[in-house]
Amino acid sequence: MARTVSILLATLALGSPLSAKAFCGFYVSGADASLYSSATMVVMMREGTTTVLSMQNNYQGPPEDFAMVVPVPVVLEKENVKTLPREIFSRVDALAAPRLVEYWEQDPCFIPRPMRDGFMELGRSAAPPSARRKRSAADLGVTIEAQFSVAEYDILILSAKDSTGLDTWLRQEKYNIPKGAEKVLGPYVQSGTKFFVAKVDAERVTFKDGRAVLSPLRFHYDSDAFSLPVRLGLLNSAGQQDLLVHVLARGQRYEVANYPNATIPTNLIVKDETRRAYGEFYDLLYRRTVAHNPGAVITEYSWDANTCDPCPVPALNQAELMTLGADVLQGRPHGFVLTRLHYRYGPEGLGEDLVFRAAPPIVGGRGMPDQKGQMREESAQPGGRNNFQGRYIILHWWEKELACSEPIRGRWGGPPGRPMPVFGAPNPLLRPETETPSPVSSDAPPLATIGPLLSVDVTAVGLQAGVAEAPHPRDPGPAGAPGAKVDSSADADADRESSSPPSAGPSSPRGGCASCAIASRQRSWPWAGLFLTLALVSLRRRRSARLRSSPRG
């Protein structure tokens, strides 16, 4: 349990000496990358002029058809590149994703005892080899600066004198470059950028269930600039995509320097039925936030990487921080702040690569409900340390008969009959592993509006509790995503429901502050690829070619 709230004492009745220890709430679900139709995640570690960039390959197809190209500022050597376990990305994503939690009102008649104080992913061309003579790399102004192998990857580090030569070299080496690549490559070439190229040796690939499993890659370099090259990925963009950037830096939060910044609304009280469609709920809230902050990169999390509150998964340990890059930095692997930045963009949405800058600490998404079931910190505020997260709260008011004349309402904690957690002790709120958690339904119909699920107004983004909002003119939503169309015919005069006692309903959540468990959820949308990819899978092109050449029956 995070120390920020776990040892606080909160007075819960006016003039009453009774108090209760702060409680982070039971974890229900998290808005991880599976909730988006096309999401890509990267992890960057930054200290001084050193950047460590980790990426997960989500390529599907024959391993011999895989290759990727990413701009890098310097020539990388073999010791700069390594592979990572795939699980590390799920850990980071689950830890930083906006979360849905719940609290129960404690027995109002109970008197407690006093408590102790830019990739491009490229497919090989299916076209026959050109009859023209190949031009050498030197003739085209392309230099192979380094060449080595790491795990299943054969890696080249290239430099080029002009984008035309680089474009030609990639094409004649049977990389199927999309139209417009030469223009996009130009600024990188002119600035002296190098190009990290990785191919797969099919004989060294691990297969699982008949499918190639490619290892995530990590590389590091020194550069005064702290940026993420993303423009290359737009060449083959078919619609809106989600980019999730996680930045780890010692004692420091980061934001973007060349795009607007905004933070996600947090600490919102929501109805119990939100659990049935939390993914769609959060997606609509995110889009509403972007609509009120056009072009902004949204901060969803900024917290000490070694703690969390609540914890959907255990916080990052020193070994995991070493895996993500601390092994190449000076000092011990502790004191890192994990910041999550979320940007949704389309083919016209990224005119520049993302450039990052240090930002002051912020807080928000913490604390417990007050006696009236209301929360503070519904938006990010300046703070002395980074304690900000997207958090959405279901409240279960006491509904049983009151057996006393002077009940004390508004004391919050875990399910009735279970004690509050004690700091430094095993969490008594954890249910046995044999118990089945309350599922978060994945078959509920897509949401068209979230106003009816809110118990509080969200003035920052123009939402009213209980009112079905009309679509925002700047908020079309991602192509093909659930809830992309908002039902403007909904009754705008729907009765507003307050945060007064809602129906608790049956539930069996798991977890608490120290070691919460993720509620089960089927992932209906697979990740679509990396943040810098040009998805040029050759199978699709070969299939199209066969269809064109085959006679029609």
C-alpha positions in Angstrom: 0.0 0.0 0.0 1.3 3.4 -0.9 2.6 5.3 2.1 0.9 8.5 0.8 -2.4 7.5 2.2 -2.0 4.3 4.1 -1.1 5.9 7.5 -3.4 8.9 7.4 -6.1 9.2 10.0 -9.4 10.7 8.7 -12.0 12.2 11.0 -15.4 10.9 9.7 -17.9 12.6 12.0 -18.1 16.3 13.0 -17.0 16.6 16.6 -16.4 12.9 16.8 -13.2 11.4 18.0 -13.8 8.3 15.8 -11.4 8.0 12.9 -10.5 5.4 10.3 -7.4 4.6 8.4 -7.3 5.7 4.7 -8.1 3.0 2.3 -7.3 3.0 -1.4 -10.4 1.0 -2.5 -10.8 -2.4 -4.2 -9.5 -2.6 -7.7 -12.1 -3.6 -10.3 -10.7 -3.0 -13.7 -8.0 -1.0 -15.6 -8.1 0.9 -18.9 -5.2 -1.0 -20.4 -4.2 -1.0 -24.1 -6.7 -3.8 -24.9 -9.5 -1.4 -24.6 -8.5 0.5 -27.7 -9.0 -0.6 -31.3 -5.5 0.3 -32.3 -3.1 0.8 -29.4 0.7 0.8 -29.2 2.9 1.1 -26.1 6.5 2.0 -25.6 8.6 2.5 -22.5 11.3 5.1 -22.4 13.8 5.7 -19.6 15.6 9.0 -19.4 18.5 10.3 -17.3 20.9 13.1 -18.2 21.4 12.6 -21.9 20.8 8.9 -21.9 17.6 7.5 -23.4 16.6 3.8 -23.2 13.8 2.9 -25.6 11.9 -0.4 -25.3 9.3 -1.6 -27.8 7.1 -4.6 -28.2 6.7 -6.2 -31.6 3.1 -7.2 -32.4 3.8 -8.4 -35.9 1.7 -11.3 -37.2 2.9 -13.1 -40.3 5.8 -15.2 -41.5 9.0 -14.3 -39.6 11.0 -14.0 -42.7 8.8 -11.2 -43.9 9.4 -9.0 -40.9 11.7 -6.0 -40.7 11.6 -2.7 -38.9 13.3 0.6 -39.3 13.5 3.3 -36.6 15.5 6.6 -36.7 18.1 6.9 -34.0 20.5 9.9 -33.3 23.7 7.9 -33.1 25.3 4.7 -34.4 24.4 1.8 -32.1 26.7 -1.0 -31.2 25.8 -4.5 -30.3 26.1 -3.7 -26.5 23.4 -1.0 -27.0 20.8 -3.5 -28.1 19.1 -6.4 -26.2 15.8 -8.3 -26.1 13.3 -8.2 -23.2 10.7 -10.5 -21.8 7.2 -9.7 -23.2 5.6 -9.7 -19.8 7.4 -6.4 -18.8 5.1 -4.4 -21.1 1.9 -5.8 -19.6 3.3 -5.0 -16.1 3.9 -1.4 -17.0 0.6 -1.0 -18.8 -1.5 -2.5 -16.0 0.3 -0.4 -13.3 -0.2 3.0 -15.0 -3.6 2.4 -16.7 -6.6 4.5 -15.3 -8.5 2.3 -12.9 -12.0 1.6 -11.7 -12.2 1.0 -7.9 -15.0 0.7 -5.3 -15.6 1.5 -1.6 -18.3 0.2 0.8 -19.9 2.3 3.5 -19.1 0.7 6.8 -21.7 -0.1 9.4 -22.9 3.3 10.6 -23.6 1.8 14.0 -20.3 0.2 14.5 -17.9 2.0 16.9 -14.3 0.9 16.1 -11.5 0.8 18.6 -9.0 3.7 18.2 -6.3 2.8 15.6 -2.6 3.0 15.9 -0.9 6.0 14.5 9.6 6.0 -35.7 9.2 2.3 -36.4 8.4 1.3 -39.8 7.3 -2.4 -40.0 8.0 -3.6 -43.5 7.0 -6.6 -45.4 9.1 -8.1 -48.2 7.8 -7.2 -51.6 5.9 -10.0 -53.4 6.8 -8.5 -56.7 9.4 -10.3 -58.8 13.0 -9.0 -58.7 13.6 -6.0 -60.8 15.3 -6.6 -64.1 17.4 -3.5 -63.6 20.9 -3.7 -62.2 21.1 -3.2 -58.5 22.9 -0.1 -57.4 25.3 -0.5 -54.5 24.8 1.1 -51.1 27.8 3.4 -51.8 26.3 4.5 -55.1 23.1 5.4 -53.4 24.8 7.3 -50.5 23.9 4.6 -48.0 26.5 3.5 -45.5 26.2 0.4 -43.3 27.7 1.8 -40.0 27.3 -1.4 -38.0 26.1 -4.9 -38.4 25.4 -7.5 -35.7 22.9 -10.1 -34.4 20.8 -10.1 -31.2 18.6 -13.2 -30.5 16.5 -13.8 -33.6 17.3 -10.4 -35.1 19.9 -9.4 -37.7 20.5 -5.7 -37.2 22.0 -3.0 -39.5 22.7 0.6 -38.5 22.5 2.8 -41.6 23.3 6.4 -42.5 22.3 8.1 -45.8 23.3 11.2 -47.7 19.8 11.7 -49.2 16.4 10.3 -48.8 16.1 9.3 -52.4 19.1 7.0 -52.1 17.8 5.5 -48.9 14.4 5.0 -50.3 15.9 3.3 -53.4 18.2 1.1 -51.3 15.3 -0.2 -49.2 13.2 -0.9 -52.2 15.9 -2.8 -54.1 16.6 -4.8 -50.9 13.0 -5.9 -51.2 11.5 -3.7 -48.6 8.1 -2.7 -49.8 8.2 1.1 -49.0 4.9 2.9 -49.3 4.3 5.9 -51.4 5.5 9.1 -49.7 8.3 7.4 -47.7 11.0 9.4 -49.4 9.5 12.7 -48.3 9.1 11.6 -44.7 12.6 10.2 -44.6 14.0 13.5 -45.8 14.1 15.5 -42.6 15.7 12.6 -40.7 18.4 12.2 -43.4 19.1 16.0 -43.5 19.6 16.1 -39.7 22.2 13.3 -39.8 19.9 10.7 -38.2 20.9 7.1 -38.4 18.5 4.2 -39.0 18.2 1.1 -36.9 17.1 -1.8 -39.2 16.2 -5.2 -37.7 15.3 -8.3 -39.7 14.3 -11.7 -38.4 16.2 -14.9 -39.0 13.4 -17.5 -39.2 15.7 -20.3 -38.0 16.2 -18.5 -34.7 12.5 -17.7 -34.0 10.5 -19.3 -31.2 7.1 -20.5 -32.2 4.0 -20.9 -30.0 0.9 -22.6 -31.2 2.3 -22.4 -34.7 2.8 -18.6 -34.5 6.1 -16.8 -34.4 6.8 -15.0 -31.1 9.2 -12.1 -31.6 11.2 -10.8 -28.7 10.7 -7.1 -27.7 13.7 -5.0 -28.4 15.5 -2.4 -26.2 18.3 -0.1 -27.2 19.9 2.9 -25.6 21.9 6.0 -26.8 23.2 9.3 -25.7 21.6 12.5 -27.1 20.8 16.0 -25.8 17.4 15.6 -27.5 14.7 13.6 -25.8 12.1 12.8 -28.4 10.2 10.0 -30.0 10.2 9.7 -33.9 6.6 9.0 -34.9 6.0 10.6 -38.3 7.1 7.5 -40.2 4.2 5.6 -38.7 1.6 7.8 -40.4 2.5 6.7 -43.9 0.4 3.6 -43.7 -2.2 4.9 -41.1 -5.7 3.7 -42.0 -7.4 5.8 -39.2 -7.0 7.0 -35.7 -4.5 5.2 -33.5 -3.6 5.3 -29.8 0.0 5.9 -28.7 0.8 5.1 -25.0 4.2 6.4 -24.0 5.5 5.4 -20.5 8.4 7.5 -19.3 10.6 6.4 -16.4 12.8 9.1 -14.9 14.4 9.5 -11.5 12.3 11.9 -9.4 10.9 13.6 -12.6 7.7 13.8 -14.5 7.7 14.5 -18.2 5.3 16.0 -20.7 5.5 17.0 -24.3 7.1 20.3 -25.3 5.7 20.7 -28.9 2.0 19.8 -28.4 -0.6 20.9 -25.9 -0.8 19.0 -22.6 -3.8 18.1 -20.5 -4.7 15.7 -17.7 -7.5 13.2 -17.6 -10.4 14.1 -15.1 -10.1 11.8 -12.1 -11.7 10.8 -8.8 -15.2 10.7 -10.5 -18.0 8.9 -8.7 -19.7 6.6 -11.2 -22.6 4.2 -11.1 -22.2 0.5 -10.3 -23.2 -0.4 -13.9 -20.0 1.2 -15.1 -18.2 -2.0 -14.3 -20.1 -3.7 -17.2 -18.6 -1.3 -19.8 -15.6 0.3 -18.2 -13.5 0.2 -21.4 -16.1 2.2 -23.4 -16.7 4.5 -20.4 -13.1 5.5 -20.3 -12.7 5.8 -24.0 -15.6 8.2 -24.2 -14.2 10.2 -21.3 -10.8 10.3 -23.0 -12.4 11.5 -26.3 -14.4 14.2 -24.4 -11.2 15.4 -22.8 -9.4 15.6 -26.1 -12.4 17.5 -27.6 -12.0 20.2 -25.0 -8.2 20.2 -25.4 -7.7 19.8 -29.2 -4.5 18.2 -30.2 -3.4 17.6 -26.6 -1.4 14.7 -25.2 -3.2 13.5 -22.1 -1.4 12.6 -18.9 -3.1 9.6 -17.3 -0.6 8.7 -14.6 2.5 10.1 -12.8 3.5 8.2 -9.7 6.5 6.7 -7.9 7.3 3.5 -9.9 8.0 1.6 -6.7 4.5 2.2 -5.2 0.9 2.4 -6.2 -2.5 3.0 -4.6 -4.5 1.0 -5.5 -2.2 -1.6 -7.0 -3.8 -3.6 -9.9 -0.4 -5.4 -10.0 2.6 -5.2 -7.7 4.7 -2.0 -8.3 7.8 -2.3 -10.3 10.7 -3.8 -8.5 14.4 -3.1 -8.9 15.0 -6.1 -11.2 12.2 -4.8 -13.5 13.6 -1.3 -13.5 17.0 -2.8 -14.5 15.3 -4.7 -17.3 13.8 -1.4 -18.6 17.1 0.4 -18.6 18.4 1.3 -15.2 21.3 -1.1 -15.8 22.9 1.5 -18.2 22.3 4.5 -15.9 24.4 5.7 -12.9 23.1 4.9 -9.4 20.8 2.4 -7.9 17.4 1.5 -9.5 15.1 3.4 -7.2 13.4 6.8 -7.1 11.9 6.5 -10.6 8.7 8.3 -11.5 6.4 6.5 -14.0 4.5 8.9 -16.3 1.9 7.7 -18.8 1.1 9.9 -21.8 -1.7 9.0 -24.1 -2.1 10.5 -27.6 -4.7 9.6 -30.2 -3.8 10.7 -33.7 -4.8 10.2 -37.3 -3.0 10.6 -40.6 -3.1 14.4 -40.3 -2.5 14.5 -36.5 1.3 14.4 -36.2 3.2 17.1 -37.9 6.2 16.7 -35.7 7.9 14.0 -33.7 7.1 14.1 -29.9 9.6 16.1 -28.0 9.6 15.7 -24.2 10.4 18.2 -21.4 10.7 17.9 -17.6 7.5 19.0 -15.8 6.7 19.9 -12.2 5.0 17.3 -9.9 1.2 17.0 -9.9 -1.2 15.2 -7.6 -4.8 13.9 -8.1 -6.9 10.8 -8.0 -6.1 10.1 -4.4 -7.9 10.1 -1.0 -11.2 8.7 0.2 -14.8 9.8 -0.1 -16.1 12.2 2.5 -19.2 11.6 4.6 -21.4 12.7 1.7 -19.7 10.4 -0.7 -17.8 13.2 -2.5 -14.2 13.2 -3.7 -11.6 15.9 -3.8 -8.8 16.2 -6.4 -11.1 15.7 -9.5 -8.3 17.3 -11.5 -4.5 17.5 -11.4 -3.1 20.0 -8.9 0.5 21.1 -8.3 2.1 19.0 -5.6 5.4 18.3 -3.8 5.7 14.9 -5.3 4.1 13.0 -8.2 0.9 11.3 -7.1 -1.5 11.5 -10.0 -3.7 8.8 -11.5 -6.9 8.4 -13.4 -9.3 6.8 -10.9 -13.1 6.2 -11.1 -15.0 5.1 -8.0 -18.1 3.0 -7.4 -19.7 3.6 -3.9 -21.8 1.1 -2.1 -23.9 2.8 0.6 -25.0 0.9 3.7 -28.5 -0.5 2.9 -29.2 -2.7 5.9 -31.4 -1.6 8.8 -29.8 0.8 11.2 -29.6 -0.6 14.7 -28.7 2.6 16.6 -30.1 6.0 17.3 -27.1 8.0 16.2 -25.6 6.4 13.1 -22.3 7.8 11.7 -22.7 7.8 8.0 -19.9 8.1 5.4 -17.2 5.8 6.7 -15.6 4.0 3.8 -13.6 0.8 3.5 -13.8 -2.7 2.2 -16.8 -5.1 2.0 -18.8 -5.3 5.3 -17.4 -7.6 7.9 -13.8 -7.3 6.7 -11.3 -5.2 8.7 -9.5 -2.2 7.3 -5.9 -2.9 6.2 -3.1 -2.1 8.6 0.0 -0.5 7.2 3.0 -2.8 7.1 0.8 -5.9 7.8 -0.5 -8.5 5.4 -3.6 -7.2 3.7 -6.7 -8.8 5.3 -8.9 -7.6 2.5 -7.4 -10.0 0.0 -9.8 -12.8 -0.8 -8.6 -16.4 -1.1 -7.3 -17.3 -4.5 -10.0 -19.9 -4.8 -12.7 -17.2 -4.9 -13.8 -16.1 -8.3 -13.7 -12.3 -8.7 -16.7 -10.4 -9.9 -16.3 -10.3 -13.7 -16.2 -7.1 -15.8 -18.5 -8.0 -18.6 -17.1 -7.7 -22.1 -20.4 -8.5 -23.9 -22.3 -5.4 -22.8 -23.6 -3.2 -25.7 -21.2 -0.4 -26.6 -21.9 2.9 -24.7 -23.1 5.9 -26.7 -22.9 8.3 -23.8 -21.5 8.4 -20.2 -23.4 11.1 -18.6 -26.0 8.6 -17.1 -23.1 6.7 -15.5 -21.8 9.7 -13.7 -22.8 10.7 -10.2 -21.0 14.0 -10.4 -20.7 16.8 -13.0 -17.4 17.0 -14.8 -17.4 20.7 -15.7 -13.9 20.6 -17.2 -15.1 18.6 -20.1 -18.8 19.7 -20.2 -20.4 16.5 -18.7 -23.4 16.5 -16.5 -24.3 13.7 -14.2 -27.3 11.8 -15.4 -27.6 13.7 -18.7 -26.9 12.0 -22.0 -24.5 14.4 -23.7 -24.7 15.3 -27.4 -21.8 14.6 -29.6 -19.0 17.1 -29.7 -18.2 18.6 -33.1 -14.5 17.9 -32.6 -15.0 14.5 -31.2 -15.7 12.0 -34.0 -13.9 9.1 -32.1 -11.6 6.6 -33.6 -12.7 4.8 -36.7 -14.4 1.6 -35.9 -14.1 2.0 -32.1 -17.1 1.2 -29.9 -19.1 4.2 -29.0 -17.7 6.2 -32.0 -21.2 7.6 -32.6 -22.9 9.4 -29.8 -26.7 9.0 -29.6 -27.9 12.6 -29.8 -31.5 11.5 -29.6 -31.1 10.5 -25.9 -33.3 12.3 -23.5 -31.3 15.3 -22.4 -33.7 15.9 -19.6 -33.1 12.5 -18.0 -33.5 12.5 -14.2 -30.2 13.3 -12.6 -29.1 10.7 -10.0 -27.1 11.9 -7.1 -24.4 10.1 -5.2 -26.8 9.0 -2.5 -27.0 5.3 -1.6 -26.9 3.2 -4.8 -27.6 -0.4 -5.0 -24.6 -2.4 -3.9 -25.6 -5.5 -5.7 -23.7 -8.8 -5.5 -20.0 -8.6 -6.1 -16.9 -10.4 -5.1 -14.0 -8.1 -5.9 -10.4 -9.1 -5.1 -7.5 -7.1 -3.9 -6.7 -4.1 -1.8 -3.9 -1.6 -1.8 -0.9 -3.8 -1.4 -1.6 -6.5 -3.9 -4.8 -6.1 -5.9 -5.8 -8.5 -8.6 -7.1 -7.7 -12.0 -10.8 -8.6 -12.6 -11.3 -10.9 -15.5 -12.0 -9.3 -18.8 -12.0 -10.7 -22.3 -9.8 -8.7 -24.7 -11.9 -8.1 -27.7 -9.6 -5.8 -29.6 -6.0 -7.0 -30.3 -3.2 -4.5 -30.5 -2.6 -3.3 -34.0 1.1 -2.7 -34.0 4.0 -0.5 -32.9 3.9 3.3 -32.6 6.3 3.8 -35.6 5.1 1.0 -37.8 4.2 0.9 -41.4 2.1 -2.3 -41.4 3.2 -3.7 -44.8 2.5 -7.4 -44.3 3.4 -9.1 -47.5 0.7 -11.8 -47.1 -2.0 -9.3 -47.7 -0.3 -8.0 -50.9 0.3 -11.6 -52.1 -3.4 -12.4 -51.5 -4.5 -9.4 -53.4 -2.2 -10.3 -56.2 -3.6 -13.8 -56.4 -7.1 -12.5 -56.5 -6.4 -10.1 -59.3 -4.6 -12.8 -61.4 -7.1 -15.7 -60.8 -9.9 -16.2 -63.3 -13.4 -15.4 -62.1 -15.7 -18.4 -61.9 
